[in-house]
């Protein structure tokens, strides 16, 4: 018998229609499906528009199900599993689905690390961007662990500024950037005179500046830290371009899982699936912690934000006006 042994599959009941479907290369210990000359341990070829590999998970019409591809690493001596990663498609029958990537650390079960949601959001370290106040479709969400850099950019060793992140409008014109060199970082917005028109210098800043209401406060999550700042909706009436979002905005969500702080960590999850997700096999972690809750309907606050650098032109102009008033009094 030659070095290659072929397995013959049956296509129909008539033995005359038998055709070669799997090839075993005994010399190289390789398997080929759709090819009689595999060059990898497992090689799958498709013909025409056919799918090369399909993984399906059966499910009832109203529940979620996962179709998984599981990868394991085995201990070299005992052959026991100590590491596992998964690629899974999670979705409701007849509906949309998310693509999930999981890895395993130590003795814990597979933990989600990255997800592409059904509406095109890429999440790394955060499976539910809907819990973010600025969530929208077709975005990237990153959530790092404590004391760990979420994004790291290493600059060259010279003094030249190099753009790490650039921002463009729909026409391809640059509207801002974050750049750095070996000693500093620059957060820049577009300001070239060639991009502007109707430029005026004769306007009053002091009356508008007097409308701003600087305050001292602490954030609820950090009661021991008092800071200076503004309430976004109050500053919005004076310098609207400095504030993002709408005053008292909310959005309604359905079938959500909340963490112990009341923040959304998953959406469109049935109550039965949430309960099942709180259970886990021995040695593995559950999908949902014991202190999570499920709600059929949930109203979530969408918070405003402020860019205080947008207040600088108003403050500079007010200082200039005050300087002119002082000078006039000195000369009187």
TIMAR-620976 format. One record per residue: x negated, y negated, z negated of N, C-alpha, C, O in turn. Coordinates in steps of 0.2 Angstrom, whole numbers. Atoms other than C-alpha are relative to their C-alpha. Example, Ala and Ser with C-alpha at 12.3 -4.5 7.8 and 13.67 -1.06 7.14 Angstrom:
TIMAR-620976
{pt {-4,6,0},{-62,22,-39},{-4,-6,0},{-9,-5,-3}}
{pt {4,6,1},{-68,5,-36},{4,-5,-3},{1,-11,-4}}
***
This chain:
TIMAR-620976
{pt {-4,6,0},{0,0,0},{-4,-6,0},{-10,-6,-3}}
{pt {4,6,0},{-7,-17,4},{1,-4,-6},{4,-3,-11}}
{pt {1,4,6},{-11,-31,-8},{7,-4,-1},{8,-6,-7}}
{pt {-6,3,1},{6,-39,-5},{6,4,0},{7,8,5}}
{pt {-6,-4,0},{22,-31,-10},{7,-4,0},{7,-9,-4}}
{pt {-6,4,-1},{39,-38,-4},{6,3,-3},{7,9,-2}}
{pt {-7,-2,3},{56,-37,-13},{5,-2,5},{5,-8,8}}
{pt {-5,1,-5},{70,-36,-1},{7,-1,-3},{9,3,-7}}
{pt {-7,1,2},{87,-44,-5},{5,2,5},{4,3,11}}
{pt {-6,-2,-4},{104,-39,2},{4,-6,2},{6,-10,-3}}
{pt {-5,5,-2},{114,-51,12},{6,3,3},{6,5,9}}
{pt {-6,-4,-3},{131,-43,14},{-1,7,-2},{-6,9,-5}}
{pt {0,-7,2},{134,-25,12},{-3,5,5},{-5,10,4}}
{pt {3,-4,-6},{127,-19,29},{-8,0,-1},{-11,-6,-1}}
{pt {7,-1,1},{109,-13,26},{-4,-3,6},{-10,-5,5}}
{pt {3,3,-6},{105,-20,44},{-1,-7,-1},{-5,-10,2}}
{pt {0,8,1},{107,-38,37},{-5,-1,-6},{-6,-7,-8}}
{pt {5,2,6},{94,-36,23},{-6,-4,3},{-8,-4,8}}
{pt {5,5,-2},{81,-50,23},{-5,-1,-6},{-3,0,-12}}
{pt {5,1,5},{65,-54,14},{2,-6,-4},{3,-11,0}}
{pt {-2,6,3},{69,-66,0},{-5,-2,-5},{-6,-8,-7}}
{pt {5,2,5},{55,-65,-13},{-6,4,2},{-6,10,4}}
{pt {7,-3,-2},{36,-61,-10},{-4,0,-7},{-5,-5,-10}}
{pt {4,0,6},{25,-55,-24},{-7,1,3},{-9,6,7}}
{pt {7,-1,-1},{6,-57,-21},{-3,3,-5},{-5,0,-10}}
{pt {2,-4,6},{-1,-44,-32},{-8,-2,-1},{-10,-1,-7}}
{pt {7,1,1},{-19,-49,-29},{-1,-7,-4},{-5,-7,-9}}
{pt {1,6,3},{-17,-67,-34},{5,-1,-6},{5,-6,-9}}
{pt {-5,1,5},{-2,-64,-45},{4,-6,0},{5,-10,-4}}
{pt {-4,5,-2},{9,-76,-37},{7,2,3},{7,8,5}}
{pt {-7,-1,-2},{28,-77,-33},{2,-5,5},{1,-11,4}}
{pt {-2,5,-5},{35,-85,-17},{7,2,1},{9,7,2}}
{pt {-7,-1,-2},{54,-88,-14},{0,-5,6},{-1,-11,6}}
{pt {-1,3,-6},{57,-93,4},{-7,-1,3},{-7,-5,8}}
{pt {7,0,-3},{38,-91,8},{-3,6,-1},{-3,9,-7}}
{pt {3,-6,1},{28,-76,11},{-8,-1,-2},{-12,4,-2}}
{pt {7,1,1},{11,-85,7},{0,-5,-6},{-2,-11,-5}}
{pt {0,5,5},{13,-93,-10},{-7,-2,-2},{-11,2,-3}}
{pt {7,3,2},{-2,-104,-16},{0,-2,-7},{-5,-3,-10}}
{pt {-1,1,7},{5,-107,-34},{3,6,-3},{5,11,0}}
{pt {-2,-5,4},{10,-96,-48},{7,2,2},{9,8,3}}
{pt {-7,-1,-3},{28,-99,-42},{1,-6,5},{0,-11,3}}
{pt {-1,4,-5},{32,-107,-26},{7,1,3},{9,6,5}}
{pt {-7,0,-3},{50,-111,-19},{0,-4,6},{-1,-10,5}}
{pt {-1,3,-6},{53,-116,-2},{8,0,2},{11,5,2}}
{pt {-7,0,-2},{70,-122,5},{0,-1,8},{-5,-4,10}}
{pt {0,1,-7},{75,-122,23},{6,-5,2},{12,-5,-1}}
{pt {-5,5,-2},{85,-136,32},{2,-4,-6},{-2,-7,-9}}
{pt {-2,4,5},{96,-146,20},{2,4,-7},{5,1,-11}}
{pt {-2,-4,6},{98,-132,7},{-4,-2,-6},{-10,-5,-6}}
{pt {4,2,7},{93,-135,-12},{-5,5,-2},{-3,11,-1}}
{pt {5,-5,2},{77,-127,-17},{2,3,-7},{1,10,-7}}
{pt {-1,-2,6},{82,-125,-35},{6,-3,-3},{7,-9,-3}}
{pt {-6,3,3},{99,-127,-44},{1,3,-7},{1,9,-7}}
{pt {-1,-3,7},{102,-125,-63},{7,-3,-2},{8,-9,-2}}
{pt {-7,2,2},{120,-126,-69},{2,3,-6},{-1,8,-9}}
{pt {-3,-2,6},{129,-125,-85},{7,0,0},{10,-5,1}}
{pt {-8,0,0},{147,-119,-87},{3,-4,-5},{0,-4,-11}}
{pt {-3,4,6},{158,-130,-97},{8,0,2},{10,0,7}}
{pt {-8,1,-1},{177,-133,-100},{1,-7,3},{-4,-11,4}}
{pt {-1,6,-4},{185,-147,-91},{0,-7,-4},{-1,-12,-1}}
{pt {0,6,4},{185,-159,-106},{-6,-1,-4},{-6,-6,-8}}
{pt {6,1,4},{168,-156,-114},{-6,-1,4},{-6,-1,10}}
{pt {7,1,-3},{150,-160,-111},{-4,6,0},{-2,11,-4}}
{pt {4,-6,-1},{138,-147,-105},{-7,-2,2},{-8,-8,5}}
{pt {7,1,-2},{119,-146,-102},{-3,5,5},{-2,11,3}}
{pt {3,-4,-4},{110,-139,-88},{-8,-1,-1},{-10,-6,1}}
{pt {7,1,2},{92,-136,-94},{-5,4,4},{-4,9,6}}
{pt {6,-4,-2},{75,-132,-87},{-5,-1,-6},{-7,-6,-8}}
{pt {4,0,6},{64,-127,-102},{-7,3,1},{-8,8,5}}
{pt {7,-1,0},{45,-127,-103},{-3,2,-6},{-2,-2,-11}}
{pt {3,-2,7},{36,-118,-117},{-7,2,1},{-10,4,6}}
{pt {7,-2,1},{18,-116,-122},{-1,5,-5},{3,5,-11}}
{pt {1,-5,4},{13,-100,-130},{-7,1,-4},{-12,-1,-1}}
{pt {6,-1,4},{0,-96,-144},{-4,5,4},{-2,10,6}}
{pt {4,-4,-4},{-15,-88,-135},{0,7,-3},{-1,12,1}}
{pt {1,-7,3},{-16,-73,-147},{6,3,-2},{7,9,-1}}
{pt {-6,-3,3},{1,-70,-155},{5,0,5},{10,4,5}}
{pt {-5,0,-5},{11,-75,-140},{7,-4,-2},{12,-4,1}}
{pt {-5,4,2},{23,-85,-151},{1,-7,2},{-4,-10,4}}
{pt {-2,7,-3},{32,-101,-145},{-2,-5,-6},{0,-5,-11}}
{pt {2,5,5},{24,-116,-154},{2,-7,4},{2,-12,0}}
{pt {-1,7,-3},{28,-130,-141},{6,1,6},{6,6,9}}
{pt {-5,-1,-4},{43,-133,-130},{2,-7,3},{2,-12,-1}}
{pt {-3,6,-3},{49,-147,-118},{6,2,5},{6,8,7}}
{pt {-6,-1,-4},{65,-149,-108},{2,-5,5},{0,-11,3}}
{pt {-3,5,-5},{73,-157,-93},{7,2,0},{8,8,2}}
{pt {-7,-1,1},{91,-158,-95},{5,-5,4},{4,-11,3}}
{pt {-5,4,-2},{106,-164,-86},{6,0,-4},{9,6,-5}}
{pt {-6,0,5},{120,-169,-98},{6,-4,3},{5,-10,5}}
{pt {-5,4,-3},{137,-174,-92},{7,4,-2},{7,10,-4}}
{pt {-7,-3,1},{156,-171,-93},{2,3,7},{1,0,12}}
{pt {-2,-3,-6},{164,-159,-81},{4,-5,5},{9,-8,2}}
{pt {-4,4,-5},{170,-168,-65},{-2,-8,-1},{1,-12,3}}
{pt {2,7,1},{161,-184,-71},{-7,-2,1},{-11,2,4}}
{pt {7,2,-1},{144,-193,-72},{-4,4,-5},{-2,7,-10}}
{pt {4,-3,4},{129,-186,-80},{-7,-4,-1},{-9,-8,3}}
{pt {6,3,2},{113,-192,-89},{-6,5,1},{-5,11,1}}
{pt {6,-4,-1},{95,-185,-85},{-4,-1,-6},{-6,-7,-7}}
{pt {4,0,6},{86,-181,-101},{-6,4,0},{-7,9,3}}
{pt {6,-3,0},{68,-177,-105},{-2,0,-8},{-1,-5,-11}}
{pt {1,-1,7},{64,-169,-122},{-7,3,-1},{-10,7,3}}
{pt {7,-3,2},{47,-164,-131},{1,2,-7},{5,0,-10}}
{pt {0,-2,7},{43,-155,-147},{-6,-1,-3},{-11,-1,-1}}
{pt {6,2,4},{32,-160,-161},{0,5,-6},{5,5,-9}}
{pt {0,-4,6},{26,-148,-175},{5,5,0},{6,9,5}}
{pt {-5,-5,1},{40,-137,-181},{7,-2,2},{12,1,2}}
{pt {-6,3,-2},{54,-149,-175},{2,3,6},{-2,5,11}}
{pt {-3,-2,-7},{66,-144,-161},{-1,-6,5},{-4,-11,3}}
{pt {1,5,-5},{66,-153,-145},{3,-7,-1},{9,-7,-3}}
{pt {-3,7,1},{68,-172,-147},{0,-4,6},{-5,-4,10}}
{pt {-1,4,-6},{74,-184,-134},{-6,-5,0},{-7,-9,-5}}
{pt {5,5,-1},{60,-195,-127},{2,-5,5},{0,-11,5}}
{pt {-2,4,-6},{67,-202,-111},{7,2,3},{8,8,3}}
{pt {-7,-2,-3},{84,-203,-103},{1,-5,6},{0,-11,6}}
{pt {-3,4,-5},{91,-210,-86},{7,1,0},{10,6,1}}
{pt {-7,0,1},{109,-214,-89},{4,0,7},{1,-1,12}}
{pt {-4,-1,-6},{123,-211,-77},{1,-7,4},{3,-7,10}}
{pt {-1,6,-3},{124,-230,-73},{-7,-3,2},{-7,-9,3}}
{pt {7,3,-3},{105,-232,-69},{-4,-3,-5},{-9,-7,-3}}
{pt {5,3,5},{97,-237,-86},{-5,5,-2},{-3,11,-3}}
{pt {6,-4,3},{80,-230,-90},{-1,-1,-7},{-3,-7,-9}}
{pt {1,1,8},{78,-227,-109},{-6,4,-2},{-6,10,0}}
{pt {5,-3,3},{62,-223,-117},{0,-1,-7},{-1,-7,-10}}
{pt {0,1,8},{63,-220,-136},{7,-2,-2},{8,-3,-8}}
{pt {-6,2,2},{81,-225,-136},{5,3,5},{5,1,11}}
{pt {-4,-3,-4},{95,-215,-129},{7,-3,2},{11,-1,6}}
{pt {-6,4,-1},{109,-228,-130},{-1,-7,1},{-1,-11,-4}}
{pt {1,7,0},{105,-245,-123},{6,-4,-1},{5,-10,-2}}
{pt {-6,4,2},{123,-250,-126},{0,-3,-7},{4,-7,-9}}
{pt {0,3,7},{118,-253,-144},{-4,-6,0},{-4,-10,-5}}
{pt {4,6,0},{107,-267,-138},{4,-6,2},{9,-5,6}}
{pt {-5,6,-1},{115,-285,-138},{-1,-2,8},{4,-5,10}}
{pt {1,2,-7},{108,-288,-120},{1,6,5},{-2,5,11}}
{pt {0,-6,-4},{112,-271,-113},{4,-1,7},{9,-5,7}}
{pt {-4,0,-7},{117,-270,-94},{-3,6,4},{-8,9,2}}
{pt {3,-6,-4},{114,-258,-80},{-6,-1,4},{-8,-7,4}}
{pt {7,0,-4},{98,-254,-70},{-5,-4,-4},{-8,-9,-1}}
{pt {5,4,4},{87,-260,-84},{-5,6,-4},{-3,12,-3}}
{pt {5,-5,4},{72,-252,-94},{1,-2,-7},{0,-8,-9}}
{pt {0,1,7},{74,-250,-113},{-5,4,-3},{-6,10,-2}}
{pt {5,-3,4},{59,-246,-124},{1,-1,-7},{2,-6,-10}}
{pt {0,0,7},{59,-242,-142},{-6,4,-3},{-6,10,-2}}
{pt {6,-3,3},{43,-239,-151},{1,2,-7},{5,0,-10}}
{pt {0,-1,8},{39,-231,-168},{-3,-5,-4},{-6,-10,-1}}
{pt {3,5,4},{34,-241,-182},{-7,-1,0},{-11,5,0}}
{pt {7,1,0},{17,-249,-181},{-3,3,6},{-9,4,7}}
{pt {3,-3,-7},{15,-242,-163},{2,-5,5},{7,-7,6}}
{pt {-1,5,-6},{13,-253,-148},{5,3,5},{4,9,7}}
{pt {-5,-3,-5},{28,-251,-136},{-3,-1,7},{-2,4,11}}
{pt {3,1,-7},{19,-258,-121},{-7,-2,-2},{-8,-7,-6}}
{pt {7,3,0},{0,-260,-120},{-3,-1,6},{-3,3,11}}
{pt {3,2,-6},{-9,-269,-107},{-7,-3,-2},{-8,-7,-6}}
{pt {7,1,1},{-28,-270,-107},{-3,-4,5},{-3,-2,11}}
{pt {3,5,-5},{-36,-285,-98},{-7,1,1},{-10,5,-2}}
{pt {7,-1,-1},{-53,-286,-90},{-4,-4,-5},{-1,-8,-9}}
{pt {5,3,5},{-68,-292,-100},{-2,-7,1},{-5,-10,-3}}
{pt {2,7,-1},{-70,-309,-92},{6,-5,-2},{11,-2,-5}}
{pt {-5,5,2},{-60,-325,-94},{6,-1,5},{10,-6,3}}
{pt {-5,1,-5},{-49,-324,-79},{7,3,-2},{8,8,-5}}
{pt {-7,-2,2},{-30,-324,-82},{3,5,5},{3,3,11}}
{pt {-3,-4,-5},{-22,-309,-74},{7,2,-2},{9,3,-8}}
{pt {-7,-1,1},{-3,-306,-73},{1,7,-2},{0,11,2}}
{pt {-2,-6,2},{3,-292,-83},{7,2,2},{9,8,4}}
{pt {-7,-1,-2},{22,-294,-80},{2,-6,4},{1,-12,1}}
{pt {-3,5,-4},{29,-305,-66},{7,0,1},{10,6,1}}
{pt {-7,0,-1},{47,-311,-64},{1,-4,7},{-1,-9,8}}
{pt {-2,3,-6},{55,-315,-47},{7,-1,1},{11,3,-3}}
{pt {-7,0,-2},{71,-321,-41},{2,4,6},{-2,7,9}}
{pt {-2,-4,-5},{82,-313,-28},{-3,-1,7},{-4,3,12}}
{pt {4,1,-6},{72,-322,-14},{-7,1,0},{-10,0,5}}
{pt {7,-2,0},{56,-316,-20},{-5,-6,-3},{-11,-5,-3}}
{pt {4,6,3},{50,-333,-28},{-2,2,-7},{3,4,-11}}
{pt {1,-1,7},{41,-331,-44},{3,-5,-5},{3,-11,-3}}
{pt {-3,4,5},{50,-338,-59},{-3,0,-7},{0,-3,-12}}
{pt {3,-1,6},{39,-333,-73},{-5,6,-1},{-5,10,4}}
{pt {5,-5,0},{25,-322,-79},{-2,1,-8},{-2,-4,-12}}
{pt {4,-1,6},{16,-315,-94},{-7,2,2},{-8,7,5}}
{pt {7,-2,-2},{-3,-315,-91},{-5,0,-6},{-3,-3,-12}}
{pt {4,0,6},{-18,-312,-102},{-7,0,3},{-8,3,9}}
{pt {7,-1,-1},{-37,-312,-102},{-3,3,-6},{0,6,-10}}
{pt {3,-4,5},{-50,-306,-114},{1,-4,-7},{-1,-1,-12}}
{pt {-1,3,6},{-45,-319,-127},{7,-3,-2},{8,-4,-7}}
{pt {-7,3,1},{-27,-325,-125},{5,3,5},{4,6,10}}
{pt {-6,-2,-4},{-10,-322,-118},{4,-6,1},{5,-11,-3}}
{pt {-4,5,-2},{1,-334,-108},{7,2,2},{7,7,6}}
{pt {-7,-2,-2},{20,-334,-107},{2,-6,4},{3,-12,2}}
{pt {-1,6,-4},{23,-345,-92},{7,1,4},{9,6,6}}
{pt {-6,1,-4},{39,-351,-83},{-2,-4,6},{-7,-8,6}}
{pt {2,4,-6},{39,-358,-65},{1,-8,-2},{6,-10,-5}}
{pt {-1,7,1},{36,-377,-66},{-3,-4,5},{-4,-10,5}}
{pt {3,4,-6},{28,-382,-49},{5,-5,2},{11,-4,3}}
{pt {-4,6,-3},{34,-399,-43},{4,2,6},{9,-1,8}}
{pt {-3,-2,-7},{38,-391,-26},{6,4,-1},{10,5,4}}
{pt {-6,-4,2},{52,-381,-34},{5,-4,-2},{11,-2,-3}}
{pt {-5,4,4},{61,-396,-41},{2,-6,4},{-2,-8,9}}
{pt {-2,6,-3},{71,-411,-35},{4,-4,-5},{6,-1,-11}}
{pt {-4,4,4},{81,-425,-42},{-3,-1,-7},{0,-1,-12}}
{pt {4,1,6},{67,-428,-55},{1,-7,-3},{0,-12,1}}
{pt {-1,7,3},{71,-443,-67},{-4,0,-7},{-5,5,-10}}
{pt {4,1,7},{61,-450,-82},{4,-4,-5},{2,-5,-10}}
{pt {-3,5,4},{73,-463,-88},{7,3,-3},{12,2,0}}
{pt {-6,-3,3},{85,-454,-100},{-2,-1,-8},{-8,-1,-10}}
{pt {0,0,7},{88,-455,-119},{0,7,-4},{4,11,-2}}
{pt {1,-6,3},{82,-441,-130},{2,0,-8},{5,4,-10}}
{pt {-2,1,7},{85,-448,-148},{7,2,-2},{8,5,-7}}
{pt {-7,-2,2},{104,-447,-148},{1,7,1},{5,10,-4}}
{pt {-1,-7,0},{103,-429,-142},{-4,4,-5},{-1,9,-8}}
{pt {4,-4,5},{89,-424,-154},{4,-1,-7},{4,4,-11}}
{pt {-4,1,6},{100,-431,-168},{6,5,-1},{8,6,-7}}
{pt {-6,-4,1},{114,-419,-164},{-3,7,-2},{1,12,-4}}
{pt {3,-6,2},{102,-404,-167},{1,1,-8},{0,-4,-11}}
{pt {-1,-1,7},{105,-396,-184},{-5,6,-3},{-3,11,-3}}
{pt {5,-4,2},{89,-388,-190},{2,3,-7},{5,-1,-11}}
{pt {-2,-3,7},{92,-376,-205},{-5,5,-2},{-9,7,1}}
{pt {4,-5,3},{84,-364,-217},{5,6,-1},{10,5,-4}}
{pt {-4,-6,1},{91,-346,-218},{-4,6,0},{-10,6,1}}
{pt {3,-6,-1},{87,-328,-219},{4,5,4},{10,4,4}}
{pt {-4,-4,-4},{92,-314,-208},{3,6,-5},{-1,7,-10}}
{pt {-4,-5,4},{104,-301,-216},{-5,6,-1},{-5,9,-7}}
{pt {5,-6,1},{91,-287,-213},{-6,-1,-4},{-10,4,-6}}
{pt {6,2,4},{77,-296,-222},{2,-6,-5},{0,-12,-4}}
{pt {-2,5,5},{85,-305,-237},{-5,-4,-3},{-4,-9,-6}}
{pt {6,3,4},{68,-309,-245},{-4,-5,4},{-9,-8,2}}
{pt {4,4,-4},{62,-319,-230},{4,-6,3},{8,-5,7}}
{pt {-4,6,-2},{68,-337,-228},{-4,-4,6},{-10,-5,5}}
{pt {3,2,-6},{64,-345,-211},{3,-7,2},{9,-8,0}}
{pt {-3,6,-3},{67,-362,-202},{2,2,7},{-1,6,11}}
{pt {-2,-1,-7},{77,-362,-186},{7,-3,2},{9,-8,-2}}
{pt {-6,2,-2},{94,-365,-178},{5,5,1},{3,11,1}}
{pt {-5,-5,-2},{111,-357,-176},{1,-1,8},{2,-6,10}}
{pt {0,1,-8},{112,-353,-157},{6,-4,2},{5,-8,7}}
{pt {-5,3,-3},{129,-359,-154},{0,-7,-1},{3,-11,2}}
{pt {1,7,1},{125,-376,-162},{-5,-3,4},{-3,-8,7}}
{pt {5,2,-5},{110,-378,-152},{2,0,7},{0,-4,11}}
{pt {-2,-1,-7},{119,-373,-136},{4,-6,2},{4,-8,8}}
{pt {-4,6,-2},{130,-389,-137},{-5,-5,2},{-3,-10,5}}
{pt {5,5,-1},{114,-399,-136},{-4,1,6},{-5,-3,10}}
{pt {5,-3,-5},{102,-389,-125},{2,6,2},{0,12,0}}
{pt {-2,-6,-2},{112,-376,-117},{-4,5,4},{-4,11,3}}
{pt {5,-5,-4},{98,-369,-106},{-5,3,-5},{-8,8,-3}}
{pt {4,-3,5},{89,-364,-123},{4,6,-3},{0,10,-6}}
{pt {-4,-5,4},{103,-352,-128},{3,5,5},{5,3,11}}
{pt {-3,-6,-4},{108,-335,-120},{6,3,-4},{6,3,-10}}
{pt {-6,-3,3},{125,-327,-123},{5,-5,-1},{5,-11,0}}
{pt {-6,3,1},{142,-332,-127},{2,0,-8},{1,5,-11}}
{pt {-2,0,8},{148,-338,-145},{6,5,-1},{11,6,2}}
{pt {-5,-5,2},{157,-324,-154},{2,5,5},{8,8,5}}
{pt {-2,-5,-5},{156,-312,-139},{0,7,-3},{-4,9,-8}}
{pt {-1,-7,2},{161,-294,-142},{1,5,7},{3,2,12}}
{pt {-2,-5,-5},{163,-278,-131},{3,6,-3},{1,8,-8}}
{pt {-3,-6,2},{174,-263,-133},{-2,6,3},{-3,7,9}}
{pt {3,-6,-2},{167,-246,-132},{5,6,-3},{9,5,-7}}
{pt {-4,-5,2},{176,-229,-133},{-5,7,-1},{-10,7,2}}
{pt {4,-6,1},{170,-212,-140},{-7,-1,-2},{-11,2,2}}
{pt {7,2,2},{154,-218,-149},{-2,4,-6},{2,5,-10}}
{pt {3,-2,6},{142,-211,-162},{-4,-6,-3},{-8,-9,1}}
{pt {3,5,4},{136,-223,-175},{-5,2,-5},{-4,8,-8}}
{pt {4,-2,5},{121,-222,-185},{2,-3,-7},{7,-6,-8}}
{pt {-2,2,7},{120,-226,-204},{1,-7,-1},{4,-10,-6}}
{pt {-1,7,0},{119,-244,-200},{6,-3,4},{7,-9,4}}
{pt {-6,2,-4},{134,-245,-189},{-2,-2,7},{2,-4,10}}
{pt {2,1,-7},{124,-246,-173},{2,6,5},{1,11,2}}
{pt {-2,-5,-5},{129,-237,-157},{-6,4,2},{-11,1,4}}
{pt {6,-4,-3},{117,-222,-153},{2,4,5},{-2,7,9}}
{pt {-3,-4,-5},{128,-213,-141},{7,-2,2},{11,-4,-2}}
{pt {-7,2,-2},{143,-216,-130},{3,5,4},{0,10,6}}
{pt {-4,-5,-3},{157,-206,-122},{-2,7,-2},{-3,12,2}}
{pt {1,-6,3},{154,-192,-134},{7,2,-3},{9,-2,-7}}
{pt {-6,-2,3},{169,-182,-139},{-1,2,-7},{-7,3,-9}}
{pt {1,-1,7},{172,-179,-157},{-2,7,-1},{-6,9,-6}}
{pt {2,-7,1},{170,-160,-155},{-7,1,2},{-11,4,-2}}
{pt {7,0,-2},{153,-163,-146},{-4,-3,-6},{-10,-1,-7}}
{pt {4,3,5},{148,-174,-160},{-1,5,-6},{-6,5,-9}}
{pt {0,-5,5},{152,-161,-173},{-5,5,1},{-9,8,-3}}
{pt {5,-5,-2},{143,-148,-163},{-7,-2,0},{-12,2,-2}}
{pt {7,2,0},{128,-159,-162},{-3,-1,-6},{-9,-2,-7}}
{pt {3,1,6},{126,-161,-180},{-2,7,-3},{-5,7,-8}}
{pt {2,-7,2},{123,-142,-181},{-7,2,4},{-8,-1,9}}
{pt {6,-2,-3},{106,-134,-177},{-2,6,-2},{-1,9,-7}}
{pt {3,-6,2},{97,-118,-176},{-5,-1,-5},{-8,-6,-5}}
{pt {6,1,4},{84,-114,-189},{-6,-2,3},{-8,1,8}}
{pt {7,2,-3},{68,-123,-186},{1,-6,5},{-4,-8,7}}
{pt {-1,5,-5},{76,-136,-175},{4,-5,-3},{8,-4,-8}}
{pt {-3,5,2},{83,-153,-178},{7,-1,4},{7,0,10}}
{pt {-7,1,-4},{102,-157,-174},{-1,-6,4},{-5,-11,3}}
{pt {0,5,-5},{106,-169,-160},{2,-7,-4},{-1,-12,-3}}
{pt {-2,6,4},{115,-181,-173},{-1,1,-7},{1,7,-10}}
{pt {2,-1,7},{110,-184,-191},{7,1,-4},{12,-1,-1}}
{pt {-6,-1,4},{122,-180,-205},{3,-6,-2},{9,-6,-3}}
{pt {-3,6,2},{125,-198,-209},{2,-4,6},{4,-10,5}}
{pt {-3,4,-5},{131,-203,-192},{8,1,0},{10,6,-4}}
{pt {-7,0,0},{149,-206,-189},{3,-1,8},{-1,-3,12}}
{pt {-3,0,-7},{161,-204,-173},{6,-5,-1},{10,-4,-5}}
{pt {-6,4,0},{174,-217,-168},{3,0,7},{-1,0,12}}
{pt {-3,0,-6},{186,-216,-154},{0,-7,4},{0,-7,10}}
{pt {1,7,-3},{186,-235,-152},{-4,-4,-5},{-4,-3,-11}}
{pt {5,4,4},{173,-247,-158},{-1,-7,4},{-2,-7,10}}
{pt {1,7,-2},{171,-266,-156},{-7,-2,-2},{-8,-2,-8}}
{pt {7,2,2},{153,-271,-155},{-2,-7,2},{0,-10,7}}
{pt {2,7,-1},{146,-288,-157},{-6,-1,5},{-10,3,5}}
{pt {6,2,-5},{135,-296,-143},{-3,-6,-2},{0,-11,-2}}
{pt {3,6,3},{123,-308,-151},{-3,-5,5},{-6,-3,10}}
{pt {3,5,-4},{117,-324,-144},{-8,0,-2},{-10,2,-8}}
{pt {7,1,1},{98,-328,-143},{-2,-7,2},{2,-11,6}}
{pt {2,7,-1},{88,-344,-142},{-8,0,2},{-11,4,-1}}
{pt {7,1,-2},{72,-349,-133},{-2,-7,-3},{-1,-12,1}}
{pt {2,6,3},{65,-363,-145},{-5,-4,4},{-5,-10,3}}
{pt {5,4,-4},{52,-368,-132},{4,-5,5},{1,-10,7}}
{pt {-4,5,-5},{66,-376,-121},{2,-6,-4},{4,-11,-1}}
{pt {-1,6,4},{68,-389,-135},{-6,-5,0},{-5,-10,-2}}
{pt {6,4,0},{50,-395,-133},{1,-7,4},{-1,-12,2}}
{pt {-1,6,-4},{54,-408,-118},{4,-5,-4},{3,-11,-4}}
{pt {-4,5,4},{68,-416,-129},{-4,-3,-6},{-3,-9,-7}}
{pt {3,2,6},{57,-417,-144},{-6,-5,2},{-7,-10,-1}}
{pt {6,5,-2},{42,-425,-134},{3,-6,2},{0,-12,1}}
{pt {-3,7,-2},{54,-438,-126},{2,-4,-6},{1,-10,-6}}
{pt {-2,4,6},{61,-442,-143},{-6,-3,-4},{-6,-9,-6}}
{pt {6,3,3},{43,-445,-150},{-2,-6,4},{-4,-11,1}}
{pt {2,6,-5},{39,-456,-135},{5,-6,-2},{2,-12,-2}}
{pt {-5,5,2},{55,-466,-139},{-2,-3,-7},{-1,-9,-7}}
{pt {2,3,6},{50,-468,-157},{-6,-4,0},{-6,-9,-3}}
{pt {6,4,0},{33,-473,-153},{1,-7,3},{-2,-12,1}}
{pt {-2,7,-3},{40,-487,-142},{3,-4,-5},{2,-10,-5}}
{pt {-3,4,5},{51,-493,-156},{-5,-2,-5},{-4,-8,-7}}
{pt {5,2,5},{37,-493,-168},{-5,-5,3},{-6,-10,-1}}
{pt {4,4,-3},{26,-502,-156},{3,-7,1},{0,-12,0}}
{pt {-3,6,-1},{39,-515,-153},{1,-4,-7},{1,-10,-7}}
{pt {-1,3,7},{42,-518,-172},{-7,-3,-2},{-7,-8,-5}}
{pt {6,2,2},{23,-520,-174},{-2,-7,4},{-5,-11,1}}
{pt {2,6,-4},{22,-533,-160},{5,-6,-2},{4,-12,1}}
{pt {-5,5,1},{37,-543,-166},{-2,-5,-6},{1,-10,-7}}
***
